[in-house]
Amino acid sequence: MSIVGCRKGILFPPKTQATFVSTFSTNLSKNLSTLKKLLPSEDILTYSFTTKDGVSCAVVYADGVVNKALLGDLIARPLARLFVKKDGGRYALNKELIEESLLFPELKNTQAFNDAAKEILDGNSLLLVDGLDEGFIVGAKLLPARAV
């Protein structure tokens, strides 16, 4: 297998780099499986958790380029305290509720796996929620320490 792309030290095969264009489904497991095929590196990690009423969520990120403390404190902890189901089992968690719950100035949504993969390789994180057909890019890059 030839390798044609490399970002942040993560290698990916030629087919996934140029031809993979698909959108997220509402099934979290399916989305995570597709991302794993798109980004097969061991450096791509997933942190899974649930909201207070049991809705599954996951944050996908590249190890070593993301501030893990921020992910836990400012994504997982606030969302784990939320009730996100409305009456009848419909999901109330959407971009507006995520923006209100998460304290990230760099937060945007995406529905395309290619866009999400590029963001992950650039050092951002991807928040996925079971039942939503979009992902949320969260800017939680680990900035290098600078001498003063």
TORPA-4810 file (N, C-alpha, C, O; in nm, 3 decimals):
<nodes>
NODE_1_0.084_-0.117_0.000_0.000_0.000_0.000_0.089_0.123_0.000_0.182_0.133_0.080_M
NODE_2_0.061_0.215_-0.087_0.139_0.338_-0.091_0.071_0.443_-0.004_-0.051_0.447_0.009_S
NODE_3_0.152_0.527_0.054_0.102_0.634_0.139_0.121_0.766_0.064_0.232_0.797_0.020_I
NODE_4_0.013_0.844_0.049_0.025_0.969_-0.025_0.002_1.092_0.062_0.026_1.204_0.016_V
NODE_5_-0.044_1.075_0.184_-0.072_1.192_0.265_-0.022_1.176_0.406_-0.019_1.066_0.461_G
NODE_6_0.017_1.286_0.464_0.063_1.284_0.602_0.033_1.420_0.662_0.074_1.523_0.608_C
NODE_7_-0.036_1.421_0.773_-0.063_1.543_0.848_-0.038_1.515_0.993_-0.088_1.417_1.047_R
NODE_8_0.036_1.598_1.056_0.065_1.585_1.199_0.121_1.446_1.230_0.097_1.392_1.339_K
NODE_9_0.195_1.388_1.136_0.257_1.259_1.159_0.164_1.140_1.142_0.204_1.027_1.171_G
NODE_10_0.041_1.162_1.096_-0.055_1.053_1.078_-0.065_1.024_0.929_-0.097_1.112_0.850_I
NODE_11_-0.037_0.900_0.892_-0.037_0.861_0.751_-0.173_0.806_0.713_-0.239_0.741_0.794_L
NODE_12_-0.216_0.832_0.590_-0.340_0.774_0.543_-0.325_0.735_0.396_-0.252_0.800_0.321_F
NODE_13_-0.397_0.628_0.357_-0.384_0.574_0.222_-0.449_0.666_0.118_-0.532_0.749_0.153_P
NODE_14_-0.410_0.651_-0.010_-0.456_0.741_-0.115_-0.607_0.744_-0.136_-0.662_0.852_-0.156_P
NODE_15_-0.676_0.632_-0.131_-0.819_0.630_-0.158_-0.896_0.712_-0.055_-0.987_0.786_-0.092_K
NODE_16_-0.861_0.701_0.072_-0.937_0.774_0.174_-0.909_0.922_0.167_-0.993_1.002_0.207_T
NODE_17_-0.793_0.961_0.116_-0.760_1.103_0.112_-0.844_1.177_0.008_-0.893_1.286_0.036_Q
NODE_18_-0.862_1.121_-0.110_-0.920_1.197_-0.218_-1.064_1.161_-0.252_-1.138_1.247_-0.301_A
NODE_19_-1.107_1.037_-0.227_-1.234_0.995_-0.282_-1.343_0.972_-0.178_-1.458_0.947_-0.217_T
NODE_20_-1.314_0.979_-0.054_-1.415_0.950_0.047_-1.500_1.073_0.075_-1.453_1.167_0.140_F
NODE_21_-1.622_1.074_0.027_-1.712_1.185_0.052_-1.848_1.129_0.093_-1.927_1.088_0.008_V
NODE_22_-1.872_1.127_0.219_-1.997_1.076_0.272_-2.039_1.164_0.388_-1.959_1.238_0.444_S
NODE_23_-2.164_1.156_0.423_-2.214_1.237_0.533_-2.247_1.148_0.654_-2.263_1.027_0.641_T
NODE_24_-2.256_1.212_0.768_-2.286_1.140_0.891_-2.428_1.085_0.889_-2.517_1.141_0.825_F
NODE_25_-2.446_0.975_0.960_-2.580_0.920_0.980_-2.621_0.953_1.124_-2.545_1.016_1.197_S
NODE_26_-2.739_0.913_1.163_-2.783_0.937_1.301_-2.736_0.828_1.396_-2.762_0.835_1.516_T
NODE_27_-2.665_0.727_1.344_-2.617_0.616_1.424_-2.471_0.641_1.466_-2.381_0.641_1.382_N
NODE_28_-2.449_0.662_1.595_-2.316_0.693_1.645_-2.216_0.582_1.615_-2.104_0.611_1.571_L
NODE_29_-2.253_0.458_1.637_-2.162_0.345_1.612_-2.119_0.340_1.466_-2.002_0.316_1.436_S
NODE_30_-2.213_0.362_1.376_-2.182_0.361_1.233_-2.086_0.476_1.198_-1.992_0.457_1.121_K
NODE_31_-2.110_0.593_1.256_-2.022_0.707_1.231_-1.880_0.681_1.282_-1.783_0.714_1.214_N
NODE_32_-1.869_0.622_1.401_-1.737_0.593_1.456_-1.664_0.488_1.373_-1.543_0.497_1.352_L
NODE_33_-1.737_0.389_1.325_-1.678_0.285_1.241_-1.626_0.345_1.110_-1.517_0.310_1.064_S
NODE_34_-1.704_0.433_1.050_-1.662_0.497_0.926_-1.539_0.584_0.948_-1.447_0.583_0.866_T
NODE_35_-1.536_0.657_1.056_-1.419_0.740_1.088_-1.295_0.654_1.109_-1.185_0.692_1.069_L
NODE_36_-1.313_0.539_1.174_-1.200_0.449_1.198_-1.142_0.397_1.067_-1.020_0.380_1.054_K
NODE_37_-1.229_0.372_0.969_-1.182_0.329_0.838_-1.113_0.443_0.764_-1.015_0.422_0.693_K
NODE_38_-1.164_0.562_0.781_-1.109_0.679_0.715_-0.976_0.722_0.776_-0.884_0.764_0.706_L
NODE_39_-0.966_0.710_0.909_-0.845_0.746_0.983_-0.800_0.626_1.065_-0.825_0.620_1.185_L
NODE_40_-0.732_0.529_1.001_-0.699_0.404_1.069_-0.581_0.411_1.167_-0.544_0.309_1.224_P
NODE_41_-0.523_0.525_1.186_-0.406_0.539_1.272_-0.438_0.510_1.418_-0.548_0.539_1.466_S
NODE_42_-0.341_0.454_1.488_-0.355_0.431_1.632_-0.356_0.562_1.710_-0.395_0.565_1.826_E
NODE_43_-0.314_0.670_1.647_-0.311_0.801_1.713_-0.447_0.869_1.714_-0.463_0.973_1.779_D
NODE_44_-0.544_0.815_1.644_-0.679_0.870_1.646_-0.756_0.798_1.756_-0.781_0.678_1.748_I
NODE_45_-0.792_0.874_1.859_-0.856_0.816_1.977_-1.001_0.862_1.988_-1.041_0.964_1.933_L
NODE_46_-1.079_0.782_2.061_-1.220_0.814_2.085_-1.246_0.809_2.235_-1.210_0.713_2.302_T
NODE_47_-1.308_0.915_2.285_-1.351_0.919_2.424_-1.504_0.915_2.424_-1.568_1.009_2.376_Y
NODE_48_-1.561_0.808_2.476_-1.706_0.790_2.477_-1.764_0.819_2.614_-1.702_0.789_2.716_S
NODE_49_-1.882_0.878_2.616_-1.952_0.908_2.741_-2.100_0.920_2.710_-2.140_0.917_2.594_F
NODE_50_-2.182_0.933_2.813_-2.327_0.948_2.793_-2.377_1.072_2.866_-2.317_1.119_2.963_T
NODE_51_-2.489_1.123_2.816_-2.554_1.234_2.885_-2.626_1.177_3.007_-2.630_1.055_3.026_T
NODE_52_-2.682_1.263_3.088_-2.747_1.219_3.211_-2.863_1.123_3.185_-2.892_1.037_3.268_K
NODE_53_-2.928_1.138_3.071_-3.039_1.048_3.040_-3.000_0.935_2.944_-3.087_0.871_2.886_D
NODE_54_-2.869_0.910_2.928_-2.823_0.792_2.858_-2.798_0.805_2.709_-2.779_0.703_2.642_G
NODE_55_-2.796_0.925_2.653_-2.766_0.942_2.511_-2.615_0.930_2.493_-2.538_1.001_2.559_V
NODE_56_-2.573_0.842_2.404_-2.430_0.819_2.381_-2.367_0.932_2.302_-2.424_0.983_2.206_S
NODE_57_-2.247_0.971_2.345_-2.169_1.074_2.278_-2.025_1.024_2.265_-1.983_0.934_2.337_C
NODE_58_-1.952_1.082_2.173_-1.811_1.047_2.157_-1.735_1.169_2.107_-1.786_1.248_2.028_A
NODE_59_-1.612_1.180_2.153_-1.521_1.283_2.103_-1.406_1.209_2.036_-1.342_1.123_2.096_V
NODE_60_-1.379_1.243_1.910_-1.271_1.182_1.833_-1.162_1.287_1.816_-1.189_1.401_1.780_V
NODE_61_-1.038_1.246_1.845_-0.927_1.341_1.840_-0.796_1.270_1.811_-0.786_1.148_1.825_Y
NODE_62_-0.696_1.347_1.771_-0.562_1.294_1.744_-0.479_1.307_1.871_-0.466_1.417_1.926_A
NODE_63_-0.424_1.198_1.916_-0.345_1.196_2.038_-0.220_1.283_2.022_-0.152_1.277_1.920_D
NODE_64_-0.191_1.362_2.123_-0.071_1.442_2.123_-0.087_1.582_2.069_0.002_1.666_2.088_G
NODE_65_-0.198_1.611_2.000_-0.218_1.746_1.946_-0.344_1.812_2.003_-0.381_1.922_1.961_V
NODE_66_-0.409_1.746_2.098_-0.531_1.797_2.157_-0.513_1.808_2.307_-0.450_1.723_2.370_V
NODE_67_-0.567_1.913_2.365_-0.564_1.932_2.509_-0.673_1.845_2.572_-0.790_1.882_2.571_N
NODE_68_-0.634_1.729_2.626_-0.730_1.633_2.681_-0.802_1.688_2.803_-0.919_1.654_2.826_K
NODE_69_-0.737_1.770_2.881_-0.802_1.829_2.999_-0.920_1.917_2.956_-1.026_1.916_3.019_A
NODE_70_-0.902_1.992_2.847_-1.012_2.074_2.795_-1.128_1.987_2.748_-1.244_2.019_2.771_L
NODE_71_-1.096_1.876_2.683_-1.201_1.786_2.635_-1.287_1.736_2.751_-1.409_1.736_2.743_L
NODE_72_-1.222_1.695_2.857_-1.296_1.644_2.972_-1.372_1.752_3.045_-1.490_1.735_3.076_G
NODE_73_-1.306_1.863_3.073_-1.367_1.969_3.153_-1.472_2.049_3.078_-1.572_2.090_3.137_D
NODE_74_-1.450_2.072_2.950_-1.538_2.164_2.878_-1.629_2.098_2.774_-1.711_2.166_2.712_L
NODE_75_-1.614_1.967_2.754_-1.707_1.897_2.664_-1.780_1.787_2.739_-1.902_1.792_2.754_I
NODE_76_-1.705_1.686_2.785_-1.768_1.568_2.845_-1.845_1.602_2.973_-1.959_1.559_2.990_A
NODE_77_-1.785_1.677_3.061_-1.851_1.707_3.189_-1.981_1.786_3.171_-2.083_1.747_3.228_R
NODE_78_-1.983_1.895_3.093_-2.110_1.966_3.076_-2.218_1.883_3.005_-2.334_1.887_3.045_P
NODE_79_-2.180_1.808_2.902_-2.279_1.729_2.831_-2.328_1.611_2.914_-2.443_1.569_2.902_L
NODE_80_-2.242_1.557_2.999_-2.282_1.445_3.083_-2.388_1.486_3.186_-2.456_1.400_3.242_A
NODE_81_-2.401_1.614_3.210_-2.501_1.665_3.306_-2.635_1.700_3.240_-2.731_1.732_3.309_R
NODE_82_-2.642_1.693_3.108_-2.761_1.736_3.035_-2.863_1.625_3.019_-2.828_1.508_3.004_L
NODE_83_-2.991_1.664_3.022_-3.099_1.580_2.973_-3.127_1.628_2.832_-3.160_1.745_2.813_F
NODE_84_-3.113_1.541_2.734_-3.127_1.587_2.596_-3.246_1.527_2.522_-3.266_1.558_2.404_V
NODE_85_-3.325_1.445_2.586_-3.441_1.389_2.518_-3.566_1.470_2.551_-3.589_1.509_2.665_K
NODE_86_-3.646_1.494_2.448_-3.776_1.558_2.467_-3.879_1.449_2.490_-3.848_1.331_2.483_K
NODE_87_-4.001_1.490_2.518_-4.111_1.394_2.528_-4.123_1.319_2.397_-4.108_1.377_2.289_D
NODE_88_-4.149_1.192_2.405_-4.161_1.110_2.287_-4.028_1.056_2.237_-4.025_0.990_2.133_G
NODE_89_-3.918_1.083_2.308_-3.788_1.028_2.271_-3.714_1.104_2.164_-3.607_1.059_2.122_G
NODE_90_-3.765_1.218_2.117_-3.695_1.297_2.015_-3.581_1.373_2.081_-3.593_1.419_2.194_R
NODE_91_-3.472_1.385_2.009_-3.355_1.452_2.064_-3.368_1.604_2.059_-3.409_1.661_1.958_Y
NODE_92_-3.334_1.666_2.169_-3.335_1.812_2.177_-3.195_1.868_2.162_-3.178_1.990_2.148_A
NODE_93_-3.094_1.782_2.165_-2.957_1.830_2.155_-2.928_1.872_2.012_-2.936_1.790_1.920_L
NODE_94_-2.896_1.998_1.993_-2.867_2.052_1.861_-2.752_2.152_1.876_-2.697_2.168_1.984_N
NODE_95_-2.718_2.218_1.766_-2.604_2.310_1.770_-2.625_2.421_1.873_-2.531_2.460_1.942_K
NODE_96_-2.747_2.473_1.883_-2.773_2.582_1.977_-2.751_2.537_2.121_-2.689_2.609_2.200_E
NODE_97_-2.801_2.419_2.156_-2.782_2.369_2.292_-2.636_2.337_2.319_-2.586_2.361_2.429_L
NODE_98_-2.567_2.284_2.220_-2.424_2.257_2.236_-2.348_2.387_2.257_-2.260_2.394_2.343_I
NODE_99_-2.380_2.490_2.177_-2.313_2.619_2.194_-2.340_2.679_2.331_-2.251_2.742_2.390_E
NODE_100_-2.461_2.661_2.384_-2.493_2.712_2.517_-2.421_2.633_2.627_-2.384_2.689_2.730_E
NODE_101_-2.401_2.503_2.604_-2.344_2.416_2.707_-2.193_2.414_2.707_-2.130_2.397_2.811_S
NODE_102_-2.132_2.432_2.590_-1.988_2.423_2.578_-1.927_2.563_2.568_-1.980_2.650_2.499_L
NODE_103_-1.818_2.582_2.636_-1.755_2.713_2.641_-1.638_2.723_2.543_-1.526_2.757_2.583_L
NODE_104_-1.664_2.693_2.418_-1.559_2.698_2.316_-1.592_2.806_2.214_-1.699_2.803_2.153_F
NODE_105_-1.502_2.902_2.194_-1.528_3.002_2.091_-1.515_2.943_1.951_-1.576_2.994_1.856_P
NODE_106_-1.437_2.837_1.937_-1.420_2.771_1.808_-1.506_2.646_1.804_-1.460_2.536_1.837_E
NODE_107_-1.631_2.662_1.763_-1.724_2.550_1.755_-1.804_2.565_1.626_-1.869_2.667_1.602_L
NODE_108_-1.797_2.462_1.542_-1.874_2.465_1.418_-1.923_2.324_1.387_-1.864_2.225_1.430_K
NODE_109_-2.031_2.317_1.311_-2.084_2.185_1.279_-2.045_2.144_1.137_-2.012_2.228_1.053_N
NODE_110_-2.048_2.014_1.113_-2.019_1.958_0.982_-2.102_1.834_0.962_-2.138_1.765_1.058_T
NODE_111_-2.133_1.805_0.838_-2.206_1.683_0.806_-2.124_1.590_0.718_-2.171_1.482_0.680_Q
NODE_112_-2.002_1.629_0.684_-1.919_1.551_0.593_-1.801_1.487_0.665_-1.731_1.553_0.743_A
NODE_113_-1.778_1.359_0.639_-1.665_1.288_0.699_-1.532_1.349_0.657_-1.441_1.360_0.739_F
NODE_114_-1.519_1.390_0.529_-1.393_1.449_0.483_-1.357_1.573_0.563_-1.242_1.588_0.605_N
NODE_115_-1.453_1.661_0.584_-1.428_1.783_0.660_-1.388_1.749_0.803_-1.294_1.808_0.858_D
NODE_116_-1.458_1.655_0.863_-1.428_1.615_1.000_-1.288_1.555_1.010_-1.214_1.586_1.103_A
NODE_117_-1.251_1.470_0.915_-1.119_1.407_0.916_-1.009_1.511_0.905_-0.908_1.504_0.976_A
NODE_118_-1.026_1.610_0.816_-0.927_1.716_0.801_-0.911_1.794_0.931_-0.799_1.826_0.972_K
NODE_119_-1.022_1.824_0.996_-1.017_1.899_1.122_-0.947_1.819_1.232_-0.868_1.874_1.309_E
NODE_120_-0.975_1.689_1.240_-0.909_1.604_1.340_-0.759_1.602_1.316_-0.681_1.613_1.410_I
NODE_121_-0.719_1.588_1.189_-0.576_1.585_1.157_-0.509_1.720_1.180_-0.387_1.726_1.200_L
NODE_122_-0.587_1.827_1.179_-0.533_1.960_1.207_-0.525_1.990_1.356_-0.478_2.097_1.396_D
NODE_123_-0.569_1.896_1.440_-0.557_1.913_1.584_-0.686_1.951_1.655_-0.684_1.974_1.776_G
NODE_124_-0.796_1.957_1.583_-0.925_1.984_1.647_-0.991_1.852_1.685_-0.943_1.745_1.648_N
NODE_125_-1.099_1.860_1.759_-1.172_1.742_1.802_-1.309_1.740_1.737_-1.360_1.844_1.695_S
NODE_126_-1.367_1.622_1.728_-1.498_1.604_1.669_-1.592_1.545_1.774_-1.567_1.437_1.827_L
NODE_127_-1.699_1.616_1.803_-1.802_1.567_1.895_-1.915_1.507_1.813_-1.970_1.571_1.724_L
NODE_128_-1.949_1.381_1.844_-2.060_1.312_1.780_-2.161_1.272_1.886_-2.124_1.232_1.996_L
NODE_129_-2.289_1.283_1.852_-2.397_1.247_1.944_-2.489_1.150_1.873_-2.529_1.172_1.759_V
NODE_130_-2.523_1.040_1.941_-2.614_0.942_1.884_-2.749_1.008_1.857_-2.805_1.074_1.945_D
NODE_131_-2.800_0.990_1.736_-2.928_1.050_1.700_-2.915_1.176_1.618_-3.015_1.222_1.562_G
NODE_132_-2.797_1.234_1.609_-2.776_1.353_1.527_-2.695_1.318_1.404_-2.599_1.241_1.413_L
NODE_133_-2.732_1.373_1.289_-2.661_1.341_1.165_-2.558_1.448_1.130_-2.533_1.475_1.013_D
NODE_134_-2.500_1.507_1.231_-2.391_1.603_1.212_-2.292_1.590_1.327_-2.324_1.540_1.434_E
NODE_135_-2.172_1.635_1.300_-2.069_1.637_1.402_-2.034_1.781_1.434_-2.066_1.872_1.357_G
NODE_136_-1.968_1.801_1.547_-1.932_1.935_1.591_-1.781_1.943_1.609_-1.723_1.870_1.690_F
NODE_137_-1.719_2.031_1.535_-1.574_2.052_1.543_-1.547_2.145_1.659_-1.603_2.255_1.667_I
NODE_138_-1.462_2.101_1.749_-1.429_2.178_1.868_-1.280_2.210_1.865_-1.197_2.120_1.856_V
NODE_139_-1.248_2.338_1.872_-1.109_2.382_1.872_-1.046_2.364_2.009_-1.059_2.450_2.096_G
NODE_140_-0.978_2.252_2.028_-0.912_2.224_2.156_-0.767_2.182_2.131_-0.718_2.086_2.191_A
NODE_141_-0.700_2.257_2.042_-0.563_2.224_2.008_-0.471_2.244_2.128_-0.490_2.335_2.209_K
NODE_142_-0.373_2.158_2.136_-0.272_2.169_2.240_-0.164_2.264_2.188_-0.090_2.231_2.096_L
NODE_143_-0.157_2.380_2.249_-0.059_2.479_2.205_0.075_2.454_2.270_0.080_2.424_2.390_L
NODE_144_0.184_2.465_2.196_0.315_2.444_2.253_0.348_2.554_2.356_0.310_2.670_2.340_P
NODE_145_0.419_2.513_2.460_0.462_2.609_2.561_0.570_2.700_2.502_0.657_2.655_2.427_A
NODE_146_0.563_2.827_2.536_0.661_2.923_2.484_0.740_2.982_2.600_0.686_3.009_2.707_R
NODE_147_0.866_3.001_2.576_0.951_3.061_2.678_0.920_3.210_2.686_0.891_3.276_2.586_A
NODE_148_0.928_3.261_2.807_0.897_3.402_2.826_1.026_3.482_2.836_1.021_3.604_2.853_V
</nodes>
